[in-house]
Amino acid sequence: MAYADDAAHHGPQSFWTRYIWSQDHKVIAVQYTLVAIVVGLIGVTLSNLMRMQLGFPGRFDFIDANRYYQFVTMHGMIMVIYLLTALFLGGFGNYLIPLMVGARDMVFPFLNMLSFWVYFLSVLVLLASFFVPGGPTGAGWTLYPPQAILPGTPGHDWGIILMLVSLLIFIVAATMGGLNYVTTVLQARTEGMTMLRMPLAVWGIFMATILALLAFPALFVSGVMMLLDKTLDTSFFMPAVVSMGQQLNYKGGSPLLFQHLFWFFGHPEVYIVALPAFGIVSDLISVHSRKSIFGYRTMVWAILAIGVLSVVVWAHHMFVSGMNPYFGFFFATTTLIIAVPTAIKVYNWVITLWQGDIHFSVPMLFAIAFISTFVIGGLTGLFLGNVSVDIPLSNTYFVVAHFHMVMGVSPILVVFGGIYHWYPKVTGRLLNDTLGRIHFWITFVGTYAIFFPMHYLGILGMPRRYYAWQGYDFIPESAHTLNMYISIAAFIVAAAQLLFIFNLAWSVRRGQPAGANPWRAASLEWQTPQTPPAHGNWGAHLPVVYRWAYAYSVPGAKEDFIAQNAPPDAGGSEPEPHARRGAVA
């Protein structure tokens, strides 16, 4: 389709079609990001309410046991699903994929618009559970039956129903968006943009999307089945059970079946969040160290390997469920194997940094911080991947520390780094550098102050998800004191995020003008004729790509980068595979 015809077909005609019912991938990306940030702030607030009880038990009368478990559940689900998944795929995925592959928009613009509004509906349904009788569900973010739907659990009536309905709606939104991302990458790349010239950010989002399309159906069917167990008294997951002295109508169901279905989704979900983070941090490190990414093809293969292996490790979350030891051995082995491609990525990031012209910009600070937190969190994961070590550490604060370092702190640091990096592209202005650095140091140091000591608490045997620990002789007084300090650190880190929000809002109008390419980046999104890009991205003619996205510090070049769409005689071609013995390009 010609550009003029395309623009006439779905170009914005009014305020409503430009900003509300927009089919422009850039506007939809901003919509996803803003909603995810708002719901993320709610998640952070809930975590602070939890820490108020844990650090200062019994001081706040409004935090009773029921409310505490509701805070735990909603915090976990919001942060994992409605913040991180939506932000990486819906925010970064929507904005970056068409620009990075040289497309005018997503392949299915209307479906893209619809995916955001369905996601927004899922958020509204989730938040509505705070206002129904009994409040939101307090079954833990894993929603294990039979506990989740039996009386005695907070939110066992309306709360769990709205949670499950919200998740089902979210999966519909993720599926619509995912089909768009995959199809756009496969079918809408511009001339010269081969798969092995795509930036690693696109590769990460692409593989994460494929995982989402494969893993979310498991959560969808388990959600439907539990909803039927709750509303129609079916027995998919509910065994014969006596509740409060009454024999219920359930019989023959298997709670373990739900665990398998949940974690078949749940562990790929870790990589649905991690793979986009890997790709984005690769781009940040290359741009801000003025150096070509080391081992590009190896990095691509590592992303693919992680994606494949992520679907055969889920049961390491279930070592304490009574599984056959041979199954435990299998899943422990696959868990250790998946560490190999992950470690390759870490080595390649470090080698890329080695002897690079490192510019300690705010995006680079967050990228380097990510490597630190991810390595620490990854190493503790090796402990939990071993059956004999996992069993005594299971359901202690050691698991909380590992999970938050890998799945909480690390991806959120990349989110911040990515926003600081691409904000000039979105708005045409730079974020305030001083506020950015203050925000970085408080967040980075503060998150270590929160989660690193939790490893010690876990080794002491302090169990997670407890409302209070009075009367447990094996927990020393020092652990209670440490919990207080952890809570204070959490309050400070949460307050620092308000600096970030202020910076985002203030810099839209007052920020320093960024120019077309403030970071002197080689990838295609920085080469658009206008900044911010206009509707259709590329004007009358699509760009032609002649090289990879990492042509930095090329000997003999006029500048220290060569854009992907610069003329062929500018040089900077990607290395040939196996150009010399032992080299991996």
HELIX and SHEET records of a PDB file:
HELIX    1   1 TYR A    3  HIS A   10  1                                   8    
HELIX    2   2 PHE A   15  PHE A   15  1                                   1    
HELIX    3   3 TRP A   16  ILE A   20  3                                   5    
HELIX    4   4 HIS A   25  GLY A   55  1                                  31    
HELIX    5   5 ALA A   65  MET A   77  1                                  13    
HELIX    6   6 ILE A   78  GLY A   93  3                                  16    
HELIX    7   7 ASN A   94  VAL A  101  1                                   8    
HELIX    8   8 PRO A  109  ALA A  128  1                                  20    
HELIX    9   9 SER A  129  PHE A  131  5                                   3    
HELIX   10  10 GLN A  147  ILE A  149  5                                   3    
HELIX   11  11 TRP A  158  GLN A  187  1                                  30    
HELIX   12  12 MET A  195  ARG A  197  5                                   3    
HELIX   13  13 LEU A  200  LEU A  232  1                                  33    
HELIX   14  14 PRO A  255  HIS A  288  1                                  34    
HELIX   15  15 TYR A  296  LEU A  309  1                                  14    
HELIX   16  16 SER A  310  VAL A  312  5                                   3    
HELIX   17  17 TRP A  314  SER A  321  5                                   8    
HELIX   18  18 PRO A  325  LEU A  353  1                                  29    
HELIX   19  19 VAL A  362  LEU A  384  1                                  23    
HELIX   20  20 VAL A  387  LEU A  393  1                                   7    
HELIX   21  21 TYR A  397  PHE A  403  1                                   7    
HELIX   22  22 HIS A  404  VAL A  409  3                                   6    
HELIX   23  23 SER A  410  THR A  427  1                                  18    
HELIX   24  24 ASP A  433  LEU A  460  1                                  28    
HELIX   25  25 GLU A  477  ARG A  510  1                                  34    
HELIX   26  26 LEU A  524  GLN A  527  5                                   4    
HELIX   27  27 PRO A  568  ALA A  570  5                                   3    
SHEET    1   A 2 VAL A 242  SER A 243  0                                        
SHEET    2   A 2 GLN A 246  GLN A 247 -1                                        
END                                                                             
